[in-house]
Amino acid sequence: MARDITFIHLTDLHIGSADDPHLHSDTEETMAAIQAEMARVTPRPDFIVASGDLSNAGDVESYRRLKAMLDPCGVPVVYALGNHDTRASFYEGMLGRTTDPSAPYDHDRVIADLHIITLDSTTPGAIGGALEPAQFDWLEGRLATHPDLRRLIVVHHAPALGETAGDAPWRELRFEDSQRLAEMLLGQNVVGMLCGHIHHDRFSSWHGIPVIVGQGQHAATDILATEELRMVRGGSFGVGTLRPSGLTVALVPLPSDRAELNTYPLAMLRDRALARDADAMAAFRTPATTDTLPG
């Protein structure tokens, strides 16, 4: 019988300088507190997932600092890219790579008899997520490997959950891509999907797949505020356990006073995001730009 697998889920780390006017919190200080808590996790995790928005400004130095924080953990770290990340800077700062700097960061590996597949859902310049046709071709090829193993999917933007396109596409993976992804993952022994982007904890069952969205290490959204996007102080991480019976994710929140950090009128955000995403999706893989909007 397969043994239990333990992992840590981080997301939306937004590593950057505390004086960054678009950051609103000291994310390196938050990460130091979370690392102290991570050290208490028993049994020792088999791996760590960091599911996107690793950097706030997408600069090379922020990725170097994050690497210096997580490498000493001594377990594999699975990185995904989010809309705040820039591919060229990630490749250089995290991987020491300077070739093909605009390529999507799609990758897979087997850890503890679990096939982990990571998809790059970013479209430079956009807040919402999308996948290129070539990425689906790549995914099809990877799904043809390791047929005897369970699979875990890592992607920054969670799939669209409804059966029709929603009114906030910047919050999720593009609807048509979500539909195609669901078809491809059907019957593929996917035990879960780890995501971020929306800055609040959310668990869903999507076509039978548990979709775990983490609040992350930057700030939290007040999900009860309906007329504005209200960002408050807060952070958490997930401790996942994969048993033969299925996936469990327990949340570890940091102490927080939930103080307000910033607010955005929802109508303004919707108009800006829709216009910006429409332009970026039309170009669909333009040269990387840095996102300064929330999410």
Long-range contacts (C-beta under 8 A, 24 or more apart in sequence): 1-244, 2-113, 2-244, 3-112, 4-241, 4-242, 4-243, 5-46, 5-112, 5-113, 5-114, 5-240, 5-241, 5-242, 6-41, 6-43, 6-44, 6-45, 6-46, 6-239, 6-240, 6-241, 6-242, 7-45, 7-46, 7-47, 7-48, 7-49, 7-239, 7-240, 7-242, 8-38, 8-41, 8-45, 8-47, 8-48, 8-49, 8-237, 8-238, 8-239, 8-240, 9-48, 9-49, 9-51, 9-194, 9-212, 9-214, 9-237, 9-238, 9-239, 9-240, 9-249, 10-34, 10-48, 10-49, 10-50, 10-51, 10-214, 10-216, 10-217, 10-237, 11-49, 11-50, 11-51, 11-52, 11-53, 11-156, 11-194, 11-195, 11-196, 11-197, 11-213, 11-214, 11-215, 11-216, 11-217, 12-52, 12-53, 12-82, 12-196, 12-197, 12-199, 12-214, 12-215, 12-216, 12-217, 12-218, 13-50, 13-53, 13-54, 13-55, 13-66, 13-216, 13-217, 13-218, 14-53, 14-54, 14-55, 14-56, 14-84, 14-216, 14-217, 14-218, 15-54, 15-55, 15-56, 15-62, 15-63, 15-65, 15-66, 15-69, 16-55, 16-56, 16-57, 16-59, 16-62, 20-56, 20-57, 22-56, 22-57, 22-292, 23-56, 23-218, 24-219, 24-231, 24-261, 24-262, 25-218, 25-219, 25-233, 25-261, 27-56, 27-217, 27-218, 28-65, 28-69, 30-217, 30-218, 30-235, 30-254, 31-69, 31-217, 33-235, 33-254, 34-217, 34-235, 34-237, 34-254, 35-69, 35-73, 37-237, 37-252, 37-254, 38-73, 38-237, 41-239, 44-75, 45-75, 45-239, 46-75, 46-76, 46-111, 46-112, 46-114, 47-75, 47-76, 47-77, 47-78, 47-111, 47-112, 47-116, 48-73, 48-75, 48-76, 48-77, 48-78, 49-77, 49-78, 49-80, 49-116, 49-154, 49-194, 50-77, 50-78, 50-79, 50-80, 51-80, 51-82, 51-154, 51-155, 51-156, 51-194, 51-195, 51-196, 51-214, 52-80, 52-81, 52-82, 52-83, 52-85, 52-121, 52-122, 52-155, 52-156, 52-157, 52-195, 52-196, 52-197, 53-82, 53-83, 53-84, 53-85, 53-156, 53-196, 53-197, 53-216, 53-218, 54-79, 54-81, 54-82, 54-84, 54-85, 54-90, 54-94, 55-84, 55-85, 55-86, 55-89, 55-90, 56-84, 56-218, 57-84, 57-290, 58-84, 58-85, 58-86, 58-89, 58-90, 58-288, 58-290, 58-291, 59-86, 59-89, 59-93, 60-89, 60-92, 60-93, 61-93, 62-89, 62-93, 63-89, 63-90, 63-92, 63-93, 63-94, 64-93, 64-94, 66-94, 67-93, 67-94, 76-109, 76-111, 78-109, 78-111, 78-116, 78-118, 78-154, 79-105, 79-118, 80-105, 80-118, 80-119, 80-120, 80-121, 80-154, 80-155, 80-156, 81-105, 81-120, 81-121, 81-122, 81-156, 82-121, 82-122, 82-156, 82-157, 82-196, 82-197, 83-122, 83-123, 83-126, 83-127, 83-128, 83-129, 83-156, 83-157, 83-197, 83-291, 83-295, 84-290, 84-291, 85-122, 86-124, 86-288, 86-289, 86-290, 87-120, 87-122, 87-124, 87-288, 88-288, 89-288, 102-285, 102-287, 102-288, 104-132, 104-135, 106-135, 106-138, 106-139, 108-142, 108-145, 110-146, 110-149, 113-149, 113-150, 114-149, 114-150, 114-151, 114-152, 114-191, 114-242, 115-145, 115-146, 115-149, 115-150, 115-151, 115-152, 116-151, 116-152, 116-154, 117-142, 117-143, 117-151, 117-152, 117-153, 117-154, 118-153, 118-154, 118-155, 119-153, 119-154, 119-155, 121-155, 121-156, 121-157, 121-173, 122-156, 123-277, 123-280, 123-281, 123-284, 123-285, 124-280, 124-285, 124-286, 124-287, 124-288, 124-289, 125-276, 125-279, 125-280, 125-283, 125-286, 125-288, 125-289, 125-291, 126-170, 126-276, 126-277, 126-280, 126-281, 127-170, 127-273, 127-276, 127-277, 127-291, 127-293, 127-295, 128-157, 128-169, 128-170, 128-171, 128-172, 128-173, 128-174, 128-273, 128-277, 128-281, 129-155, 129-156, 129-157, 129-172, 129-173, 129-174, 129-177, 129-197, 130-173, 130-174, 130-177, 130-281, 130-284, 131-173, 131-174, 131-177, 131-180, 131-181, 132-284, 132-285, 136-180, 136-181, 136-184, 139-181, 139-184, 140-184, 143-184, 143-185, 143-188, 149-189, 150-189, 150-190, 150-191, 150-242, 151-188, 151-189, 151-190, 151-191, 152-190, 152-191, 152-192, 152-193, 152-194, 152-242, 153-185, 153-190, 153-192, 153-193, 153-194, 153-209, 154-193, 154-194, 154-195, 155-193, 155-194, 155-195, 156-195, 156-196, 156-197, 157-195, 157-197, 158-193, 158-195, 158-197, 158-198, 158-202, 158-204, 158-211, 158-213, 159-193, 159-206, 159-211, 161-204, 161-206, 161-211, 167-270, 168-270, 169-274, 169-277, 170-273, 170-274, 170-277, 170-295, 171-197, 171-198, 171-295, 172-197, 174-281, 182-206, 182-207, 185-209, 191-242, 191-246, 191-247, 192-240, 192-242, 192-247, 192-249, 194-240, 197-295, 198-295, 199-231, 199-294, 199-295, 201-236, 201-251, 203-249, 210-246, 210-247, 212-238, 212-240, 212-247, 212-249, 214-238, 215-251, 215-253, 219-261, 220-256, 220-258, 222-258, 225-263, 226-266, 227-265, 227-266, 228-263, 228-264, 228-265, 228-266, 229-263, 229-264, 229-266, 229-269, 229-294, 230-260, 230-262, 230-263, 231-260, 231-261, 231-262, 231-263, 231-264, 231-294, 232-256, 232-258, 232-259, 232-260, 232-261, 233-257, 233-258, 233-259, 233-261, 234-258, 262-294, 264-294, 269-293, 269-294
